Amino acid sequence: MAPAIKTASPASTPVKKPLNVGTALPYEARTALHLKGLVPSAVEDFSAQEARAYEQLRNKGTDLEKYIFLSWLRNTNLNLFYRLVLGNLKEIAPIIYTPTVGQACQEFSHIYPFLAPPNSVDGLYIPLNEVDNIDEIIQNYRASIPEGSEPETTVITDGSRILGLGDLGMNGMGIPVGKLQLYVAAAGLDPRRCLPIVLDFGTDNPKYLEDPLYLGIRQKRPEDAEFYAATEKVLNGLTKAFPGIFIQFEDFNTPHAFGLLDQWRDRILCFNDDIQGTGSVILAGFISAIKLAGIPAKDHRILFVGAGSAGVGVAKQLVDYLVIEHKIPEEQAKAMFWFVDSRGVITANRGDTLADHKVYFARHDNGDTQCKNLDEALEYVKPTALIGLSTIYKAFNEHVLTRMNEINQDSRPIIFPLSNPKTKAECTFEEAMRFTNNRVLFASGTAFPEYTIPESGEVRVPGQGNNMYVFPPIGLGAKLAKPTRITDSLIFAVSKSLSNTLNSEEIARGELYPRIERIRETSAQVAAAFIHQAVREGLAQDQFWIDLVTANPASSATSASPDGTYSQRVLDEVCKNMWAPAESVSQLIPTKL
């Protein structure tokens, strides 16, 4: 197991605004800044500030109020915010991201003025009618940030498919903001060099078009030709201004998610978390589940409910895993998967025109059988694994869960309700446990509480297939190694590495993912594996990491095959490059003001 990570050193660069330490500002600094008598006299250490902030957080009545409080804190005292987050990550992560971020996005236009002080710059809002002025917009942004803090990582959305909530328009900005907070908290990216972007290209949601307080442009979304042309102008402007920036596409509607990834993945350093990230983290959990299920990998029958970008992305990565790891021919591996969409099981002869991304998994062996719903599909497929990305609340009801248990009497049923937020989840952990006689191998997309088995008093911890296990270390590895592109084999290496991060206690408890409290430790390990793989494939461009990996190969690596391994020397160096909030005020305040 990797040693505990100490990552305070990168925070030692003095920032330009010493006032962001608040009540920790020393007397000497107050004198130099002519603040004597203008602030309370006490000089506090960071732990006292943290205690006060945590007290205020706990006093908020709703999760949305906590979200607003934390946003204001981040925009006024960055160091205190991340000290609070890292000290209470399990409690705060569901507030700054799913599930609370879903409500925050729905209400974004109504709460925006209260998320930061007036005129604070917290990202780019790029309207469709301003894409020709992208250079000016970027120059405006540059002028608003301290010298030397140009962005290295950006998350960009158009708000067209936010979580399972649909088209939220400009209100989707809460997603890039939240994702980048997780990049920082989980993998130590420098928060001063992270840039959230929303493409304000309109909305087809009448709720927001009719909302008098909506802050986005009030028009319908453009047709595809205009969308792709406008997006190209934005991406060209970004990559010209910030060469090598790592771009994460997030929450675009399904056709555009696939279209953008196909168009740009070999041209710039980019990644789609809905397609590649979701697939990677679920693959890691599935690798763990297969080890525990009790039947050989080749005998699994995997039923997906929901056939959007995330579902197809997950399934394709599972196919790659079965081909690479278990030597199952691709056609045979693909035949282990069935998909249910709104019209039933996807087949080639169903009578409708399939979207391009659905064609690969369309069944050709069904004859005249057409299953019109999940219940019929269960009886026809008799799945060993049920994976939900449908955004249909309670789609895995008592009957479905009970049948999964009955079908899999000789093995443990794998049930992954992955839809976000909680109001869209196919089932809860408690329901999955109760209706499978506590036999389920479970992972969800949103956080659920632990479950105590009434008969024994044993406490079970639900697996959460949270993308924050993978996209932060991918971003960290990309920032350090500077690969020319993100390949499928790089993503596969991430999944393998994540599945290897479980410690002996987690394995003994039958858990599918490491505890969230260890996420900075596991992120460093996954980033190290990512860097090793980037060097093996000849993708890395940063000579320091090329030389380091070459001199310190992973002990089990015999080829460019993605095995998720890394060397201790590379891991140690990754840890040194992870940003962390300062531990003392001396790290933030220059000796002379």
N, C-alpha and C positions, 0 to 999 in steps of 0.2 A: 504494500500500500504506500502511496506517495506520502511524504511528510506534510505536516501542516504548513500552509502557505502564509508567509509574511510578505505583504506587498505594499509597504508604506512608502518606499523610496521614491517612486515617480511623482508623488504629491509634493515633494520638497521644493519644486520650482516655485518661487514666489509669484503670486498673482498680482495683477495690477491694482486691484481694488481691495485694500486691506480691511475696509469696513465690513466685508462679508464674514468676518469672524464674530460680529455682533458683540455680545457682552464679554467675550474673551479678549478684546483688544487691550493690550497692556497700557499702563499709565503713561509710559514714555511715548507710545504711539498717539495716545489721546492728546498729549501736550503738543506734539509735532503737528497734529492735524487740527489743532485749535478746537478740541472737543471738550475741554475741561468745563465741567458744570452743565454740559448739554446732554449727558447720559447718566444713568445711575452709577454710583461710585464703585460698586462691586466689580471685581475682575474675576470672572469664572473660568474654570477649565472646561474642556469639551464635554466631559462626563456630566457636569451639572446642566449644560445646555441640552444634552441628549435627554436627561431625565425630565426636564421641563417640556420638551417637545413631545416626548412619549406620553406624558400626562395629558397634554392638550389633545393628542391624537385619540387617546382612549376616551376622552370626554365628549367626543363628537357623537351625535346621535345616530347618524346613518353612514353607510359606506361612501355615499356620494359626498357627504360633508367631509369625510376623511380624505377623499381624493382631492377635493378643493384645497384643504389645508396643506396637504403634502405638495401639491403643485406650487402653491405660494411659497412654501418653505424652500423648494428646489430653486425657485427663481430669485430668492433673496439671500439664501445661505446654502450654497451648494455643498460645502463640506459637511455641515450639520445634517443635511438631508441624507447624504449617502452613509454617514455614520449611523443614522437612525435606521435606514433600510437594511444595511448589512448586519446590524445588531438584532434585527427582528424580521429577517427575510421571509420566513414562513408565514408570518402574520401580515406583512405589508405587500408582498408580491401580488396577492389577489385583489389588492386595492389599486395599486398603480397599473396593474394589467388585468387580465381576466380573473373574475367575471365583472368587476366594478367598472372597468374601462368601457364596457358595452353601454352601460347606462350613461356614463360620462359623455360618450360620443353622441348618444341620442339627445342629450341635453346641452351639447357643446356650445351652440350659439347663445344659450341662455346663461351659461356659467363662465364663458370666456373672459369677461372683464375682471373676474374674481380669481383667476388662476395665476396672475402675475401682476406686478405693478404696471401702471400705464406706460405704453411705448416700449416695454420689454420685448426683445426679439427672441422668440422661442421656436424659430423655424421659418420656412418659406411657404407662402400661400400664393400659388401661381395660377391666375385665372386664364381661361382659354383665350380670351381676347388680348392677353399680354404675352403670349409665348414668343412673339417676334421681338419682344424686349427682354429676353432672358438674360442677355449680357448685362443690361442695366440693373435688373433685379439682383443678379449675383454680385455686382459691384456695390449695390446698396447694402447687401448682407455683409460683404467684406468690410465695409466701413463701420459696421456696427459691432465687430468683434475685435478682441485684442490681437495685436500682432503676434504671429506665430501660432495661432489657434485655428488655422484653416481646416475645414472638415476632412476627416479620413474615412468616415462611414456615414452613409445616409440611408434612411428608410423612407420609401416613397409610395404613396397610395393615391388613388383617385376617389376613394370612398364609395366605390360602386358595389362592393360586397363585403361589408364590415362584419366579421365573425359570422354568426348566423342571423344577423339582423337586417341584411339587405342593403339597399342603396341609401346611404346617409349623406351623400354629397360632401361638401366641405367639412361637415361635422366629423368626418372620419379622421381628422388630424390627430385625434386622441390616440390612434393606433401607432403611428410613427413615433410620437412622443413617448408612449409607454414602452414600445419595443426597445428604443434606445436606452431607456433607463435600465432595462434588463441586460442589454449589452454591457453596461457599466457595472451593474451590481454583480452579474454572474461571471463575467470574464475580464473585468478590469480595463475596458476601453476608456480612454480619457473623455470625460463628459463634455469638456470644452471643445472637442473635435468631432462631435456628433451632430448631424443635421437632419431634423425631421422635415419632410416636404409633403404637402398635399397639392395635387393637381386639381384645381377648382374648375372642373370641366362641366359643371352643371349637375343636375340630378333629375331622375325620372320619378322621384318620390313626391307626390302631390302634397304630402304633409309638410314638407320643408318649403316647397314652392309657395305655399299659402301661409306659412308662418311669418308674421310681421317682424319677428326678431331673428330670422335666419340670416346669417352673415355671409353666405356664399352668393355666387351669381345666380340669378333667377332665370334659368333657361333649361330646356331639355338637353340631355347628353348628345354629343355629336355622333354622326355616323362613323363607321369604322375608318374610312379613308382619312377623314379629318382628325380622328382620335390618334391614329398612328403617326400622321404627319406632325401633329402638335407635340406628341410625346418625343418624337425624334429630335425636334428642336430643343426641347428641354434637356434631354440626355446628352446631346452634342454640346450644349452650353455648359453643362455640369462637368463633363469630362475634359473639356477644353480648359475650364477655369481651374479644375482640381484633378490633374492627371493621376490616375491610379486609385481614385476614390472607389471604395467598395460600396456597391449599390444593392440594396435589398428591395425587391418589388414586394408589395404587401397588399392583400385584400382588393385586388382588381377582380372584375367579374371573370367567370371561368374562361370564355373564349379569349379575352384580352390577357389573362394571366399566362395561358399557354402561348399566345401569339407573341407577347413581349419577350418571354424567355427564349423561344425559338429564334426570334429576330436578333437578340442581343447577346446571348450567352457566349458566343465565340468572338464577339467584337469588343466587349468591355468586361471588367471584373464585376459580375453581377450574380444574383441568386434570388430565387423565389421561395420564400419560406412556406407558403401555402402548399406548393407542389413538392419542393425538395426537402424543406425543413420538416414538414409534417411526416413525409415518407421516411425520413431518416430516423426521427425519434420513435416512430411506431415500429420501424424495423428493429431498432435496438430492443424495445420491449418484447417484440415478437420472438427475437432470438432467445431471450430469457424464457419466454413462455413455452417455446418448443422444447426446451431442455426439461421443463417440469410437467408437460402435458401427458407424457406416458405413451406416446405413439411416435413412430418414425416420421421425419419431416415429409417424406414422399407420400404419406397416407393422409395428409391433411386435406380438408375441403373447406375453402375459405369463402364466406359469403359477405359481400359488402352491401350495406344499405346506404345509398347515396352515391351518385356517380359524377360529382363535380370535379374540379381541378385537384382538390386535396385527396379525394378518394382514389382517383386514377393514379395520382402521383405516388401515393402510398403503395398501391398494388404493384406498380411497375418496379418499385424498389424491392418489394418482397419477391417478385419474380427474379430479379437480378441476384438476390441473396440465395435463392434456391438453386439457381444455375451455378453460381460461383462457389458457394460453400458446400452444397450437397450434390453437385455434379448432375443435377437433373436437367435433361435437355429442355431448351426454351419452350418448345411447343407443349411438352408434357407439363412443365411448370405453369405455363399460362392456363392450361386446362384445369388447374386446381382452383381457379377463381370464378366466382359468379357475382354479378352485380344486379341489384334491384334499384330501379329509379322510380319515378312517379307513375310509370306505366307497367311496372312489373320487372321480371327478369329480362335483362338485355340480351336479345338474340338477333341473329342476322336476318331472320325471316319473320320478325314481329310485325312488319307491315308499315313501320314509320321510318322516316329518314333520320339516321343516327348522327348526332354531333360527331365531329372528327375525332375528338378525344375518347369517345366511347367505342369506336370501331375495333380497336385492338382486342378488347375483352368480350366482344359480342360472341355468344355461343353459336356454334354450328352443329352441335351434336344433339339438339333437343328434339329433332323430328317435328311432330305436330304439337308438341307440348309447349304451352305458353302459360307461365305462372304470372298471375295478375297482381299479386301482392306478397307481402312478407310471409304470411302464414302458409300460403301455397308453396313458396320458395323453400321454406323450412322442411316441408315434407318431401319435396322433390330432391333437394340438395343433400339434406341431412348433414349440415355443416359441423365441423369440429371447431371452427372459429367464426365468430360473428363480429363484424367491424362496422360501426355506425359513424357515418359522416353525412347524415341526412338533414340535420337541423330540425328533426321532428321530435318534439318533446314526448317522452314516454313511448317511443316507437317500440322499445324492448319492454313490453308489458309482462304481466305475470305469466300469461300463456306462453309467450315467446321464451322467456327465461326458463320456465319449467320444462318446456320441450327441449331446449338446449341441454339441460341436465339429463333428461331421459335418453336423448339421442347418444350422449357421450358417457354412458355408464362404465365403459372400459378405459376411459381417459378423462382428464379434467377439461371442462369446456373453457375455451378462450373467448372472453367477451370484452370488447373495447368500444364503449360508447364515447366517441371522440368529439361530438359537436359542442361548440361553444356559443354563448355562455351557458350557465347552468339551466336557464329557462329553455334551452334548446337540446339539452342532453337526453340521449335515448333512454337512459335509466340511471339510477343512483347506485352507489356502492352497496348500500344497505339492501336495496331490492335485489341486486345481483347475488349477494350473499344468501339472503333468505330463500330465494326461489331456486337456488342450486345446491341447497344443503351445505353451504359454506365451501363448496368445491371449486368455485370459479377462479380462473386466472384473469385478473381484471386490470385494465388501464383505462383512464378517462382523459378527456381533453380539458376538463375543468376540475378544480379541487373539490373533493368530498371528504367529510370527516371520517375518522377511524370508526371501525365497527367492532363492538364487543359481542362475541358469541354467547348468547344467554346460558346455554347449557354448561359451558366450560369456563366462562369468564376470560377466555383468550381474546386479546386485542389484535385485530388485523388492520394493517395500514394499506389503503388503496394505492395502486400505482397510478401516477398521473403522467400520461404521455404528453408532457408539456414541452413545447418547442424551445423553451428557454434552456433546455439541456443541450441543444445543438446549435442554434443560430448564433449565440454569443461566442462559443469557441471557434465556429467557422469564421466569424468576423475578426476575431483576434488572430487566428492563423493567417487569414488573408492580409491583414494589416502588416504582419511581421514578414511573412515569406514573399508577399507580393506576387502570387501566381498570375499567369496571363489570363486564366479563366478558371471557373469552377466546374470540374468534370463529374460525371456520375460516379467514377471510381473514388474521387475525393470524398464525396458524400457517403459512399459505402464504407470507406475507412472510418469516417466519423461514427457511423452506426456501430460498427464492430468495436471501436474503442469505447464508446459509451456502454455497451453491454459488458465490457470487461472491467468497468470501474466499480461494480458492486463489491463491497467488502465482505468478509466472511460472515459477519452478523446478518447483513442484508440477504445474502444467499441462504443462510440457515432459516430465515423467516419466510423464504419463498417470495421475496419482493422482486419486482421486475425492473425497478429503477433505483438509483441511489437516493438517499434522503436529500431533500432540498437544502438542508442545512450544510451539506458538503459541496454545494454547487461550484464554488470557486476552485476547490480542489479538483473536482471532476472536469471542470472547464479547462483547466491547465493541462490535464492529461489528454483530453480530446484535441485541444489545439496543438499539442506536441505531436500527436499522431497525424493530424492534418498536415503539419509542416513536413514531417517525414515523407508522407505520401506525395506531397507537392514536389519535393526534391526528387524522389524516385521516378516520377513521371516526367521530369524535365520541365515542369511548369514554373517553379520558383524562380524569381528574378533577383531577390536580395542575396548578395554574395555572402554576407555573414552567415545566413542560415544554410545556404548551400554548403559552405565549408564546414559548418558545425555538424550537420547531418552526415556529410561524407566521412568526417573524422570519427563520428560516434554513431554508427549504424545501429538500428534496433536489432537485438540479439537474434530474433526469430525470423527477421526479414530475409528472404532468399531471392526475391524478384520484385517487380513493380506491382505484383498482386496486392490489392488492398486488404491488409490484415489488421489494421488499427493498432499497430505496435509503435513504440517510441523508445528512445534511450533516456536514461536518467539525466544525462548532461543537457540534452535539449529541453527536457522538462524543467530543470533548474533555471535555465535561461529564460524560458517562457514566463516563469513565475516572477522573475526580476522585471519583466516588461509589463506587468499588470498594474494599472493605476489603482490606488486606494486612497480614501480620504486621509487627511493628515491626522496624526496622533497628538500633535502639540501645536500650539500657535506659532512657535518659532519656525515651523516648516512653511508657513504662509505669509508671515510678516517680514519684510526685509529688515536687516539690522539697522539700516539708515533710511529714514523716510525723507 
